[in-house]
Amino acid sequence: MTVAALASRLALLLVAGVALVSGMAIGLARLGVDLPAAASHAADHGVLMIAAFFATVIGIERAVAHGSGGALLAPAGAAAGGLALLWRLPEPAAQGLFAVGAAVFLAVSVMILRRHVALHSMTLAIAAGALLAGHGVWLAGGSIDAALPWWLAFLVLTIAGERLELTRVLPPAPGARASFGVILAALLVAAAAASLRYPGGAAAFGWALAALALWLLRFDVARRTVRQQGLTRYIATCLLVGYGWLALAGGLGAAGALEPGAPLRDTALHAFTLGFVVSMVFGHAPVIVPALTGARVAYTPLLYLPLAVLHGTVAWRAGGNLLADPAMMRAGAVGNAVAIALFAVTMVTALWRGRASSIRD
């Protein structure tokens, strides 16, 4: 890896980190934590977390897989869109940057698919298309709520595609591929229906999420690797617990919790984004960070600490939502932020130990 390539990736990761911290601060302000500067960006919470942070990190990963510097235009667009929001540029400027980044991201994903035609690469390309669809809805004057089903589809299909790629989860059992294809198609149709606010669209989207969670629980090799030791067991634990949260988010969504203004919407969305997506990040980071930076991560059992804090505080937050207790929800949200900060510290420690080990070797 050249110095220029490493520097560009690190710069984009730094901007992604800014989007993450800003998005978390805004989320805390929305729940009543006294953060005046963040409160003024209340509407930007979901956009910064999904369209800026996650899209930047996933875009870097896909650019590395593609192997060309031009592919970094995808995460650069996502990162620039996040900065445009934080700098209070006109909203169309941020929307345009996000859309350009997503268009490049889709093009890169399609090129990877043409290079290697497989179910996982097709799923990843469809996920990229969902991201662009969400940005298109928003850019065309739709609300963030209208774009959200497409953005959630982008996240869940990216994770499903990466599980297919990283572990070849598909068994030779008859019908496994067909059932995955049916669920994928149902998810896309439901995302479109939910985005257009068709009656029952959000509930159908919830059913599709629940079905995908059950599929992953059934076929992911994590069910076997969780019996191993060290990093392999840690990753499997992150995955299995995350799939449980995805099933809960889908079940709540099927019951109407994904509708704007629903009483349990906070629980459904954060079971998905924190319980599921962030748990996937915790699990895959020890594998992906070395691929992006060339640095070695040394496994440490301390990785379980932020994982436990994350899931405990997501559950606490959900309990606060169920009991209509704002203080309990606020405490859970603070705990969510603490968990992510703990994970960052733990990963830096693991990278430092990995570097020291490499030097000794």
N, C-alpha and C positions, 0 to 999 in steps of 0.2 A: 504494500500500500504506500503510495507517495505521500509526502508531507502535505501537499496541497489537497489531496483527497481527504486525508484525515482531518485537516483544518476545516474544510467545508462541512464535513459531517458533524464535527464538534460544534461549529457555529450554529448549525441548524438545531442540534440537540439543545444548545443553550437557549435559543429562542423558544423551543418547545417547552423547556423548563419554565421559562417566564410565563408562557401561556398557562401551564399547569398551576403554578403558584397563584397567578392572578385569578384563574377560574375557581380555585379552591377558596380564595379569600372572598370572592364575590358570592359563592355559595354560602359561606358562613354569614356574610352580611345579610343575605336574603332571609336567614333564619334568626336574625336579631343580634348577632355579634357586632359590637361597636367598631366598625371599620368604615368610616365615612367615605374614604376615597373609593373603596371597593363598591360600596352601596350605589354609587352613581353609575356603575356599569351593570346594574342588576339584570338587564335583559341579555347580557352577553355571556352568562355563565355556561349554558349548554354549548354555545357556539365555540367558545374558547376551549372547552374540554374536548369536544369531538372534532370540530372542523379544523382547529388549530393544533392542539396537542397531539391527539391520536393520529390524525391524518399526516402530521409532520413525521412522527416516529415511524409509522407504518410505511410512509412514502420513502423514507431513507432506507428502510429494510428492503423495499422492492427495488429501489435504485441499485443497491448493492447486488441484488440477485440478477438484475439486468446487465450490470457491468459497464455502464457508460456514464460519463459525467453529465450528459444532457438529461438523464433521467432524474437528476437532483432538482430539476425545475419543478417537479411535482411537489416535493416537500417544501421547496422554497416558496411556492405560491401559497401553500397552507400557512407557513410561518409568517409570510408577509401579510396575509389576510388578518392573522391574529394581531400583529403589530398595528395594522391600520385601525382595528377596533380599539385597541388600547390608546392609540394616539388621537382618537376621536376624529379620524378622517371621515368624510361623507360615507354613509353606509354602502352605497353602490360601489365605492372603490374597494371596500373589504369584500363585498360579495363577488365582484369581478375577479379579484385576486384568488379567492377560494375556488371559483369556477375554473379559472385557467389552470391552477394547480391540479384540480381534479381531472380536467381534460387530459393533461399530460400523464397523470397517474393512470387513467384508463388506457391511453395509448401504449404506455409501457407494459401494462398488464396484458394487453392484447398481443403485443410483440412476444412476451414471454410465453403466452398460450400457443402462439404459432410455432415457437421454437420447440415446445414440449407439450403436445396435446395430451391432457390428462384431466381427470375429474377435479383434482385439487387446483390446477392452474385455471380451469374454466370457472370454478367457484370464486377464486380470487379476482378474476376479471369481472365477473358479475357483481362482486362486492364493490369494485371500483366504479362500475356503472351506477350502483345505488348511491354512492357518495356524490357523483356528478348529478344524478337526478335530484337529490336533496338540495344541492346548491342551485340547480336550475329552478326548482320550485320557489326557493327563497328569492332568487334574483328576479324572477318573473312577477314578484309582488305578493307571493304567498307568505304566510306567517311562519315563524320558527316552528310552531306546533305542526304546521303542514309539512315542513321539511323533515321533522324529527323521525317519522317512521322509516324514511329512506336512510337517514344517518344511523339509526339503530340497526337496520338491515346491513349496512356497510360493516359495522363492527362485528356483528354475530357471524356473518358470512366470511369475513376475513379470518376470524378465529377458527371457524369450521374448516376453511380451506387450508390454513396453516397446520391444523391437526392432521388433516389428510396428507399433507406434504411431509411433515416432520416425522410422523410415526407410521404412515401407511395404515391407518386404522381400519380400512375396509377389509373385512374377512372374506373368505371365499363363500360364505353362506349365501344361498340363493336369495335374491330379493333385496340385499343390502344396498346395492347401488341404486336400484329402482326406487326403493323407499326414500333414499336420500334425495333423489331427483324430484320426487313428488313433494317432499317437504320444502325443498328449495323453491319450486314453482309456486306452491301455496304461500310461502313467505313473501314472494315478490308481488303476487296478486293482492295479498292482504295489505302490504305496505302501500300499494297504489290506492287501494280502497280507503285505507285509514288517512292517507294524505289528502284525498279528495273529500273526506268527511262523509263517505257513504255510510248509511246506517249499518252497524255491525262490523264495519271495517276494522276498528281498533280491537274489537273482541276477536275477530278472525286472526289478526296479527298476533295476539296473545296466544291463541291456540297453536299457531305455527311455531312460535318460540318454544312453547312447552313441548311440542312434538320433536323439535330439533334437540332440545335438552335430553329427552329420553333416548333419542337415537345415539347421541354422543355417549351417554352413560352406558348404553348397551354395547357399543362397538369400539370405543376408545381403549387402547391397550393400557391406559392408566389403571384400569381395574385389576390388571395383573402386576404392573410395575410398582404399584403402591406397596406390594409385599417385599420389595427390594430395600436397599439401604442408601444412605447418603443423598446426593443430589437427585437421583432418579426417583426416590421415594418422595422427596420434597415436591418435585414438579408434579407428580401424580396426585399428591394431596391437594395442591393448588387447583388442579384441573377438576377433580371430583367434587370438591366443595363448591367451586365456581359453577359447575353444571347444576348443582342443587339450587343455587340462587337463580340461575337462568330458568329452571323449571318453576320456581316460585313466581318470578316476574311474569312468565308466560301464563301461569294459572291466574294470577291477579288480573292480568290484562284480559284474559278470556272472560273474567267476571266484570269487566268494565273499568278497571283501575287505570288504564292507559288513556282514557278519555280526558281531554282538558277539563280541569276543575274537579275531577273525581276525588273523593276523600282520601283514598289510598294511593293516589298517583305518585307521591313522593317515594313511598315504599316500592312500588312497581319499578319506577325509573332507576332508583338507586340500588335495588336488588340486582338490576341489570348492569348498570354502569360501574358500581363499586363491588358488589358481591361477585358478579360474574367477570366483567371485563378487567377490572383492576387485579382480581385474583389471577387471571390469565397472564397479565403483565408480570406479576410477581413470579409466576411459575416459569415463564419463558425468558425473562430477562437474563438469568445466568447463562443461557444459551445464545441469545441474540446479541447481547452487549459485546462479547468477544468477536462475533462476526462483523459487527459494525466498527469496532475500534481496534481490533487486533490485540486487545488486552486479555489477560487470562483471569478468570474468576475462580477463586478457591472456595469450595463449599464450606459452609459453617452452619452448625445447627441453629445459630442465632437468626437465620432466615425465618425460622418458624415464629419468632416473636412478633414482627410486624404483621405476619399473616394472621396470627391469633387476634391481635389487636384490631385488625381490619374487620374480620368477620364478627367479632364480638361487638364492635361499635356499630356495624351495619344492622345487626340484630337489635341493639339498643335503640337505634334511630327508628327502626321499623316499629318497635314497641311504643315509642313516643307518638308515632303517627297513628297507630291503632287506638291509643288512649287519648288522642287529641291533646297531648302534653307538649307544648312548644319548648319548655326547658329541657325535657328529656330528648327531644329531637335535636335541639341545639347542642347538647352534650355529646350525642352520638356523632353529629357532624364534626365537632372539634376532634373527637376520637378518630374519625376517618382521616382527617388531615394529619394527625399525629402518626397514624399507621403508615401513611405514605412517606412522611418525613423519616420515620424509623427505617423504612425499607431503603430509602436513599442512602442513609448513613451506613446501613448494613452492607449495601452493595459497594460503597466506596471502600469499606473495610475489607470486603472479599476481594476487590480488585487490588488493593494494596498487598494483601497476603499472597495473591496470585503472582504479583510482580516480584515480591521477595522470594517466592518459591522458584520462579523462573531464573532469577539471578543465581540462586544457590545451585540450580541444575546446570 
